Amino acid sequence: MLKKIMFAFLGFLVISCAQETLPKPSGELRLEYPEAKYVDFSSPCNFGFQYSSFAKIENAKNPCWYYIDYPEMKAKVFLTYFPIKNDFDLHVKESEKMVYEHTIKASAIETKSFSFPEKNVFGNFYELTGPTASNLQFFVTDSTKHYVTANLYFNTRPKPDSLAPAIDYIKKDLMHLVETFQWK
């Protein structure tokens, strides 16, 4: 009987000293994208720009509205054009509303104004951090006749850490788009 008790005690001692097995956390794939090469886009709606050849442009539901589709990233930039008809302030307020609606989820909103007076191109570029539905937004205008907005959306649940490489890649593309934007 004493042997059985000693054997059981030794068995419990060996089992209790074993290292606890923990599940490994799920990881995300490291995503790398090709170096951007840019192609020209000319809209019949009086504007043009350069966009990444990694993306493709599709028509959206209204004339002069487009999707810049990044199929491998499951991302789309929704680009809209509006003619200004004594409603410039309304367009700016609507753009800002689209940005600041995300304050519930955004941990920060960084605004960069840009101005290319030689091309008559002005606007704001917004970068939203955190689990927001749209991480990048901007508007471009000549402030008298034309107004263009753009919003980046992913076809996935917002996961800032795993989407960061795609957001950074598209941000560079959109900055290039803004820098090459022209009114016709």
Buried (B, 14 or more C-beta within 10 A) or exposed (E): EEEEEEEEEEEEEEEEEEEEEEEEEEEEEEEEBEEBEBEEBEBEBBBBBBBBEBBEBEEBEEEBBBBBBBEEBEBBBBBBBBEBEEEBEEBBEBBBEBBEEBEEBBEEBEEEEBEBEEEBBBBBBBBBBBBBBBBBBBBBBBBEEBBBBBBBBBEEEBEBEBBBBBBEBBBEBBBBBBEBBBBE
